[in-house]
Amino acid sequence: MTQPPSQQPPQGGFGAPQEPPSGSPQPPQGPPQTPPPAQPPQSPPAPQSPPPAQPGYAYPQSPGQAPGQIPGQAPGYGHPQQSGPYNQQQPGPYGQQPGPYGQAQQPGPYNQQPGPYGQAQQPGPYNQQPGPYGQQAQPGYGYPQQQYPGAPAPGGPGGGSLFKRKPALIVGAAVVALLVIGGGIFVATNGGGDDKKPVAGKSDDAKPSTSPSVDEGNGNSDGDGRESDDDLNAGRKPGEAKVLWLQKNDIDLPRNGSDVYGPWVVGDTVVKGMYRSISGYSVADGKQKWTLKLPADLCAAPSQTTTDGKIVIGINNGTTDKAVCADLQMIDLNTGKAGWKKSIKKNGIWDIMSEISLAISGNTVAVGRTGNSSAYQVSDGKELFGKQPGDCQPFAFAGGPKLIAASNCRTDDVYNPQHQVQELDPTTGKPKWTYRPKRGWEIDRVFSVSPLVVSLKKDKEWSILSLKENGSFRSGLVSDKGDKFAPDCGSAFAIFRKSLDGCTGVAADANTFYIATSQDSSGLARTNKVVAFDLNTGKPKWKAAAPAERMVKPLRMEGADVLLYVEAGYSKGGGIATLAPTGGAVKMVLKHPVSTSQIESTFYDTKIVYAGGRSFIASGRVSARNDKEELETKTMMAFGN
């Protein structure tokens, strides 16, 4: 299938290009809200060689946007617009074949073929294709950035804060931020220089210790729990789950607080990390099983572990202001034992490790950062692959059953970036396929690895596309007019770090993508819906309402059903629920007690894990105005039958 060369899609918007091939999503009927003017039809530009790459790396930035404003829209988000970021890839080897408006590339490193619609690449190491419509290239590996809390965030989904949580009396509770990120540049260089060699060996810096602190929910406080006469289960009603335990902070934190990493559930242990330690607790009673003290700040962690419970975290390479996130530490979360430790070798001036992102796929941990990337075996720290050849470098990865890389390509226009998404062999780093969206669109998040569902942003515009197993275009999602969406992708306090995966509020099975809407009403009667999209057409299949006066968000798939978290509300406990793949009513699986709904509502930047019939609610960040309040901050809570 090909597109007529005389029809150029208008700029801006969210959806498939005009005159899409058969099977591509069609825009909704009715006028979109405040779209940019469409360009008149044009003939495709004459083929020309792409401009040579310029030295230097830069950071693409987006203009500011008022909090709560949805990308591509005036305040008050409407439906996705007509134009979109999609380059059509046709079936063939690795899902690609030439079309009449541009020949496919021959195998070979970074072969390019100009053409108006960005033809697909043939398999070969690190092949690339030019952007559509003859755009120019940009200078530098732009790293998508996040902003300080409280600053307007450009381009992102959601009718309001994507990092929205229930009110909490901690610093930044009223922050409104959006998924798509941009803003200032914050650069720190590794003082170790280029000649610092990585060394894999047993870590002597991480030291285990134990200091349990938990309220077991029966009025018996062990350490930092509630008062002894305050029984968490005293008001529990029939049919409600039991509060298994409640944990309060027992760590002396820096003035600005600390992000919380995890929780991860490994067997009978739930693990979370914060500041300069990582700890494991019994899932049954919350008592601390082990704690591993770290030599410096915990600065990065993947969203998931290996199947046998091992993880690799990032640690600052010192405790001074000049320290950067350049050390890796493997930990067995079953036992809390530290394994190998390795310093990431800096590879050139543009290898910036002020922040890194980590993803695990199989026995591989991939490290993304500005201008470079690397990967290691989780089991022994052996380096598997490093910087990719050519002008495109991964800045972040998504893990799980596949290793997906988002790359930025060095070009001569910092304001018009060229990104690409690839599936990499987790052992060799070689791409199995490459997909390039239109110039100017940046890979923002990976909502699902299998099937592959990718979020993209361009300035104030936002789009979601799905790709086939071979990397060719499957569909672009087009929502109904008036729908607003609120995927939840992490702390609003992250400034420079970029992780592709780990979002909640979204889930996917083989043919359907599920996403939560932002709230439909305000005040105490907040509620929302789950919208299911057909991944083959990009069109909505059905919508399912949350329980009355509740908010829900998908967590993942549970068999054939969608697993949901039902947020606690005013005099309403939260809980875990499921939704059938055909929609319908939400079915509660675990009802949290109404009597503890106020406690459940105070968790900031809430993280939810459901495993083994238990739900774990954790704060994504801990911060307070003084030491006393800091030690009273509730950090994790568990429910079960």
C-alpha positions in Angstrom: 0.0 0.0 0.0 1.2 3.5 -0.8 0.1 7.0 -0.5 -0.4 9.4 -3.4 2.6 11.7 -3.7 0.5 14.8 -4.5 -1.3 14.8 -1.1 0.8 16.1 1.8 -0.8 15.8 5.3 -1.3 19.0 7.2 0.9 19.9 10.1 -0.1 19.1 13.7 -2.5 16.7 15.2 -2.9 13.1 16.2 -4.0 10.4 13.9 -3.2 8.9 10.6 -2.0 11.0 7.6 -4.6 12.2 5.1 -5.6 9.8 2.4 -4.2 6.8 4.5 -4.0 3.4 2.9 -6.7 0.9 3.4 -6.9 -0.2 7.0 -5.4 2.9 8.5 -7.4 4.8 11.1 -9.7 7.6 9.9 -10.1 10.9 11.8 -13.4 11.5 13.7 -16.1 13.6 12.0 -16.7 17.1 13.0 -14.3 20.1 13.3 -11.3 19.5 15.5 -10.5 22.0 18.2 -8.1 24.8 17.1 -6.0 22.8 14.6 -3.2 24.5 12.7 -4.1 25.4 9.1 -3.5 22.6 6.6 -1.0 23.0 3.8 -2.2 22.9 0.2 -1.4 19.7 -1.7 2.1 19.6 -3.0 4.1 17.5 -5.3 6.8 15.5 -3.6 10.3 17.0 -3.5 12.8 15.8 -5.9 15.1 13.1 -4.5 18.2 14.5 -2.9 20.9 13.3 -0.7 20.4 13.8 3.0 22.5 16.6 4.5 25.7 15.5 6.2 25.6 15.2 10.0 27.0 18.0 11.9 29.2 17.5 15.0 27.8 18.2 18.4 24.8 17.0 20.3 21.9 19.0 21.5 18.7 18.6 23.4 15.5 19.2 21.6 13.2 21.4 23.6 9.5 22.2 23.4 7.8 25.5 24.2 6.0 25.8 27.5 2.4 24.8 27.9 -0.1 25.7 30.6 -0.7 23.0 33.2 -3.5 20.7 32.2 -3.4 21.7 28.5 -3.4 18.8 26.2 -0.8 18.6 23.3 -2.0 19.8 20.0 -5.0 21.5 21.6 -6.1 24.8 23.1 -6.9 24.5 26.8 -9.6 21.9 27.1 -8.4 18.9 25.1 -10.6 17.6 22.2 -10.2 14.6 20.0 -6.9 13.8 18.2 -6.3 15.7 15.0 -6.0 14.5 11.5 -2.3 14.7 10.7 0.0 12.3 12.6 3.5 11.0 12.9 3.1 7.8 11.0 5.5 6.7 8.3 3.9 3.7 6.5 6.1 0.6 6.3 5.1 -2.1 3.9 5.4 -5.9 4.2 8.5 -7.6 3.0 11.7 -8.7 4.7 11.3 -7.5 8.2 8.0 -6.1 7.2 9.3 -3.8 4.5 9.2 -3.6 0.7 9.6 -0.8 -1.8 6.6 1.3 -3.1 6.2 3.3 -6.3 7.3 6.6 -4.7 10.7 5.6 -3.4 12.8 2.5 -3.6 13.6 0.4 -0.6 17.1 0.5 0.7 19.6 -2.1 0.0 21.2 -4.0 2.9 24.1 -2.2 4.4 24.9 0.1 7.2 22.9 3.3 7.3 22.0 3.2 3.6 19.5 6.0 2.9 17.0 6.6 0.1 15.2 10.0 -0.1 11.5 10.1 -0.7 8.5 12.0 0.4 7.0 9.3 2.6 10.0 7.7 4.3 10.2 4.2 2.8 10.9 1.2 4.9 14.4 -0.2 5.4 15.7 -3.5 4.4 17.3 -5.6 7.1 20.9 -4.9 7.8 22.9 -3.5 10.6 21.6 -0.2 11.7 19.9 0.8 8.5 18.2 4.1 8.4 15.7 6.0 6.3 15.2 9.7 5.8 12.3 11.6 7.3 9.1 12.2 5.3 8.4 15.1 3.0 12.1 16.0 2.6 12.7 17.5 6.0 16.1 18.6 7.1 18.0 16.9 9.9 19.0 18.1 13.3 22.3 18.4 15.2 22.6 16.2 18.1 21.3 13.5 20.2 18.4 15.3 21.9 17.4 13.7 25.1 13.7 14.2 26.0 13.7 16.1 29.3 11.5 16.6 32.2 10.9 19.8 34.1 11.1 21.1 37.6 7.9 20.6 39.6 5.4 23.4 39.0 6.7 24.4 35.6 4.4 24.1 32.6 5.2 20.9 30.7 4.9 20.9 26.9 3.1 18.4 24.9 1.6 15.4 26.6 -1.6 13.5 27.2 -4.1 14.1 29.9 -6.7 16.6 30.7 -4.7 17.8 33.7 -1.9 16.3 35.6 -0.6 13.0 34.3 1.2 12.6 37.6 -2.0 13.4 39.5 -2.4 11.9 42.9 -4.8 12.3 45.8 -4.0 15.4 48.0 -1.1 14.9 50.3 0.5 17.4 52.6 4.0 17.1 51.2 6.1 19.3 49.0 4.8 19.4 45.4 1.5 17.8 46.1 -0.2 20.3 43.9 2.2 19.9 41.0 0.5 19.6 37.6 2.7 18.0 35.0 2.2 16.2 31.8 3.6 13.0 30.3 5.5 14.6 27.5 8.4 16.5 28.8 10.7 19.3 27.9 12.5 22.3 29.3 15.9 23.4 30.3 19.2 21.6 29.9 21.0 20.3 33.0 24.3 18.7 32.2 26.8 17.1 34.5 29.9 15.3 33.2 31.7 12.3 34.6 34.9 13.4 36.2 36.4 10.0 35.6 37.4 10.9 32.0 37.5 8.6 29.0 40.2 6.3 30.3 38.2 4.9 33.2 37.7 1.2 32.6 34.7 -0.7 33.9 35.5 -3.3 36.5 33.1 -6.1 37.4 33.7 -7.5 40.8 32.0 -8.1 44.2 30.7 -4.9 45.7 32.3 -3.9 49.0 30.3 -0.7 49.3 26.8 -2.1 49.6 26.3 -3.5 53.1 23.3 -5.5 54.4 21.6 -4.6 57.7 18.2 -5.1 59.3 16.0 -2.6 61.2 12.3 -3.6 60.9 9.7 -0.9 61.2 6.1 -1.7 60.6 2.5 -1.6 61.9 1.0 -5.0 61.5 -2.5 -3.7 61.3 -3.6 -5.1 64.7 -2.8 -2.1 66.9 0.7 -3.5 67.7 3.2 -1.0 66.5 6.6 -2.3 65.7 8.8 0.8 65.4 7.2 3.5 63.3 3.7 2.2 63.0 0.5 3.8 64.3 -0.3 4.2 67.9 -0.8 0.9 69.8 -4.5 1.6 70.3 -5.2 2.3 66.7 -6.3 -0.9 65.0 -6.3 -0.6 61.3 -8.8 -3.3 60.9 -11.2 -2.2 63.7 -13.7 -0.7 61.2 -13.4 -3.4 58.5 -16.8 -4.5 57.1 -17.8 -7.9 55.7 -16.4 -8.5 52.2 -13.6 -6.0 52.7 -9.9 -7.0 52.6 -7.7 -6.9 55.6 -5.0 -4.3 56.1 -2.0 -6.6 56.4 0.5 -3.9 57.4 1.3 -0.2 57.2 4.8 1.2 56.9 6.2 4.6 57.8 9.4 6.2 56.7 12.4 5.5 58.9 15.1 7.1 56.7 16.7 10.4 57.3 16.2 12.0 53.9 17.9 15.0 52.3 16.1 18.3 52.4 14.2 17.9 49.1 13.1 14.3 49.8 13.8 11.3 47.7 12.2 9.3 44.9 11.1 5.7 45.7 12.0 2.9 43.3 9.9 -0.2 43.1 8.1 -1.9 44.6 9.0 -5.2 43.2 7.5 -8.5 44.4 9.9 -11.4 44.4 8.5 -14.6 45.9 7.5 -13.8 49.5 9.4 -10.5 49.5 8.3 -7.0 48.5 11.2 -4.7 47.8 11.6 -0.9 47.4 14.6 1.4 47.3 15.0 5.0 48.4 17.9 7.4 48.9 20.9 5.3 49.9 19.3 1.9 50.7 17.2 -0.8 49.2 15.1 -3.1 51.5 13.1 -6.2 51.3 10.0 -6.9 53.5 7.8 -9.9 54.1 4.6 -9.7 52.0 2.6 -11.3 54.8 3.5 -9.0 57.8 5.7 -6.2 56.4 8.6 -7.0 58.6 11.9 -6.1 57.2 13.8 -9.2 55.9 17.0 -7.3 54.8 18.4 -3.9 54.0 21.3 -3.1 51.7 23.0 0.1 52.5 24.4 1.9 49.4 27.5 4.1 49.3 25.7 6.9 47.5 22.3 8.0 46.2 20.1 5.5 44.3 19.6 7.2 41.0 18.0 4.7 38.5 16.2 1.3 38.5 14.4 -0.7 35.9 10.6 -1.3 36.2 11.0 -5.0 36.3 13.5 -7.7 37.5 14.8 -10.8 35.9 12.6 -13.9 36.2 14.8 -15.2 39.0 14.5 -12.0 41.0 17.8 -10.1 40.2 18.0 -6.5 39.4 20.6 -3.9 38.4 20.3 -0.4 39.9 22.1 2.9 39.2 24.1 4.6 42.0 25.8 8.0 41.9 29.6 7.7 41.7 30.1 9.8 44.7 28.3 12.0 47.3 29.4 15.4 46.1 27.5 17.8 43.8 29.7 16.6 41.0 28.6 13.0 41.3 26.7 11.5 38.3 24.7 8.3 37.9 27.5 6.2 36.5 27.8 3.1 38.8 25.8 -0.1 38.4 25.1 -2.5 41.2 23.5 -6.0 40.8 21.4 -7.2 43.7 19.6 -10.5 44.3 16.2 -9.3 45.6 15.5 -12.7 47.1 18.3 -12.4 49.7 19.4 -8.8 49.5 23.0 -9.9 48.6 25.0 -7.5 46.4 26.6 -9.0 43.4 28.9 -7.3 40.8 29.4 -3.6 40.7 30.6 -1.8 37.6 31.4 1.8 36.6 30.0 2.7 33.2 32.8 3.6 30.9 32.4 7.1 29.5 32.6 7.0 25.7 33.4 10.5 24.4 32.5 14.1 25.4 28.8 13.6 24.6 28.4 10.5 26.8 26.4 12.4 29.5 25.6 10.3 32.6 23.9 12.9 34.8 20.9 10.6 34.5 20.5 7.2 33.0 17.6 4.9 32.4 17.6 1.1 32.9 15.6 -1.7 31.4 15.9 -5.5 31.7 15.1 -8.0 29.0 16.0 -11.6 29.7 19.5 -11.6 31.1 20.3 -8.2 29.7 20.2 -4.8 31.4 20.3 -2.0 28.9 21.6 1.5 30.0 20.3 4.5 28.1 21.6 8.0 28.4 22.3 11.1 26.4 24.6 10.4 23.4 25.4 6.7 24.2 24.1 3.4 25.5 25.4 0.1 26.7 24.2 -3.3 27.9 25.5 -5.9 30.3 24.6 -9.4 31.4 22.7 -9.3 34.7 24.2 -12.5 35.9 27.9 -11.5 35.8 28.2 -7.9 34.5 29.8 -8.8 31.2 29.4 -6.0 28.7 27.4 -7.2 25.7 27.3 -4.1 23.5 27.9 -0.4 23.6 27.6 2.6 21.5 25.9 2.0 18.2 27.7 2.8 14.9 26.4 5.8 13.0 24.5 8.9 13.8 21.6 7.4 15.8 22.0 6.5 19.4 19.5 5.0 21.9 18.6 7.3 24.8 16.2 4.9 26.5 15.0 1.3 26.5 11.9 -0.6 27.3 12.3 -4.2 28.6 10.3 -7.3 29.2 9.8 -10.0 26.5 11.5 -7.7 24.0 14.2 -5.1 24.2 12.9 -1.9 22.5 15.2 1.1 22.0 14.3 4.7 21.3 17.0 6.6 19.5 17.7 10.1 18.5 19.6 10.9 15.3 22.2 13.6 15.0 21.2 16.1 12.4 21.6 19.8 11.6 18.3 21.2 13.2 17.9 20.9 16.9 14.2 22.0 16.7 13.3 19.3 14.1 14.5 16.0 15.6 14.6 12.6 14.0 13.8 9.7 16.3 13.5 6.0 15.6 12.3 3.0 17.4 14.0 -0.4 17.1 13.8 -3.9 18.5 17.3 -5.0 19.4 18.7 -8.4 19.9 19.4 -8.3 23.7 22.6 -10.2 23.4 24.3 -8.5 20.4 22.5 -5.2 20.2 21.8 -5.6 16.5 18.4 -4.3 15.4 15.8 -6.7 14.1 13.9 -3.8 12.5 13.8 0.0 12.5 10.7 2.3 12.4 11.0 6.0 11.9 8.2 8.4 12.6 7.9 11.6 10.7 10.5 14.3 11.4 9.8 16.3 14.4 8.0 13.5 16.3 9.8 12.2 19.3 9.5 8.7 20.9 8.1 9.5 24.3 7.0 6.3 26.0 6.4 2.6 25.2 3.0 1.7 26.7 3.4 -2.0 25.7 6.3 -4.0 24.3 4.2 -6.9 23.0 2.1 -5.8 21.2 4.2 -2.7 20.6 2.3 0.5 21.5 4.3 3.7 21.4 3.5 7.2 22.6 5.0 10.1 20.5 5.0 13.8 21.0 5.8 16.9 18.9 5.8 20.2 20.7 2.2 20.4 22.0 0.9 17.4 20.0 0.6 13.9 21.2 0.0 10.6 19.3 -0.1 6.9 19.9 0.7 4.3 17.3 1.0 0.6 17.3 3.5 -1.4 15.3 3.4 -5.0 14.0 5.7 -7.7 15.2 8.0 -6.9 12.2 8.2 -3.2 13.0 5.8 -2.1 10.3 3.0 0.4 10.9 -0.2 -1.2 12.3 -2.4 1.7 13.3 -2.6 5.2 14.8 -5.2 5.6 17.6 -8.0 8.1 17.0 -10.2 8.8 19.9 -13.7 10.2 20.1 -14.2 13.9 20.3 -14.0 15.1 23.9 -12.1 12.2 25.3 -9.1 13.0 27.5 -6.5 10.6 28.7 -4.2 10.3 31.7 -1.5 7.7 31.5 0.6 7.7 34.6 4.3 7.5 33.9 6.1 8.5 37.1 7.2 11.2 39.4 6.8 14.8 38.4 10.0 15.5 40.3 12.2 13.8 37.7 14.1 16.5 35.8 16.3 14.8 33.3 15.8 11.0 33.6 13.8 9.3 30.9 12.4 5.8 31.2 10.4 4.4 28.3 8.3 1.8 30.2 6.7 1.5 33.6 3.5 3.5 32.9 0.2 2.7 34.5 -3.2 3.7 33.3 -2.6 1.6 30.2 -2.6 -2.1 29.3 -2.7 -4.1 26.1 -3.5 -7.6 24.8 -2.8 -8.9 21.3 -5.5 -6.8 19.5 -6.7 -4.2 22.0 -5.1 -1.3 23.9 -6.8 -0.1 27.1 -6.3 3.4 28.5 -7.9 5.4 31.3 -9.5 8.7 30.7 -8.8 11.7 32.9 -11.6 12.5 35.4 -15.0 13.3 33.9 -16.1 15.5 36.8 -14.7 17.5 39.6 -15.0 17.7 43.4 -16.0 14.7 45.4 -17.7 13.0 42.5 -14.6 12.3 40.5 -15.0 9.5 38.0 -13.6 8.3 34.7 -13.7 5.5 32.1 -11.5 2.9 30.4 -11.5 3.1 26.6 -10.5 0.1 24.5 -9.0 0.7 21.1 -8.8 -1.8 18.3 -5.1 -2.1 17.4 -5.8 -3.1 13.9 -7.9 -0.1 13.0 -7.0 2.4 15.7 -10.6 3.1 16.5 -12.4 2.8 19.9 -14.1 -0.5 20.5 -15.9 0.3 23.7 -15.9 2.4 26.9 -16.4 1.1 30.4 -17.3 3.4 33.3 -15.6 3.3 36.7 -17.7 2.5 39.7 -19.7 5.6 40.9 -17.6 8.4 42.2 -14.4 6.4 41.6 -11.4 6.7 39.4 -9.8 3.6 37.8 -6.6 2.9 35.9 -5.4 -0.2 34.2 -2.3 -1.8 35.7 -1.7 -4.8 33.3 -3.4 -7.8 31.9 -4.5 -10.6 34.2 -5.1 -13.5 32.0 -7.7 -12.3 29.4 -9.0 -9.5 31.7 -7.7 -6.0 32.3 -6.4 -5.6 35.9 -7.4 -2.3 37.4 -6.7 -0.2 40.5 -9.8 1.5 41.9 -8.6 4.6 43.7 -9.8 5.4 47.2 -12.2 8.2 47.4 -14.1 10.2 50.0 -15.5 7.6 52.4 -14.8 5.0 49.8 -12.0 2.4 50.0 -9.8 1.6 47.0 -9.2 -1.8 45.6 -8.2 -4.1 42.8 -10.7 -5.0 40.1 -10.9 -6.6 36.6 -12.6 -5.7 33.4 -13.6 -8.2 30.8 -11.9 -7.8 27.3 -15.4 -7.1 26.0 -16.0 -4.2 28.5 -19.0 -4.1 30.7 -19.0 -3.6 34.5 -16.0 -3.4 36.7 -15.7 -6.5 38.9 -14.0 -6.0 42.3 -11.4 -8.6 43.2 -10.0 -7.0 46.4 -12.0 -4.3 48.3 -9.8 -2.1 50.5 -11.6 -1.1 53.7 -13.5 2.2 53.8 -12.2 2.8 57.3 -8.6 3.2 56.0 -9.5 5.2 52.8 -8.1 8.4 54.2 -4.7 6.7 54.8 -4.8 5.2 51.3 -5.6 8.6 49.8 -2.5 10.3 51.3 0.0 8.3 49.3 1.8 10.6 46.9 2.7 9.6 43.3 1.0 6.3 44.1 2.6 3.0 42.9 0.4 -0.1 42.9 1.4 -3.7 42.6 -0.9 -6.7 42.8 0.7 -10.1 43.3 -0.3 -13.4 45.0 -3.8 -12.0 46.0 -2.3 -9.0 47.8 -2.1 -5.4 46.8 0.7 -3.1 47.7 0.3 0.7 47.7 3.5 2.7 47.9 4.4 6.4 47.6 6.5 7.3 44.6 8.3 10.0 46.5 8.8 10.9 50.1 9.2 14.5 51.2 8.2 16.6 54.2 8.5 20.0 55.7 10.4 19.0 58.8 12.0 15.9 60.5 9.0 15.0 62.6 6.6 15.1 59.6 9.2 13.1 57.6 9.2 10.2 60.1 5.3 10.2 60.1 5.1 9.9 56.3 3.4 6.7 55.3 5.4 4.9 52.6 3.8 1.5 51.9 0.6 -0.3 52.8 -0.5 -3.9 52.0 -4.0 -5.4 51.8 -5.1 -9.1 51.5 -7.9 -11.5 52.4 
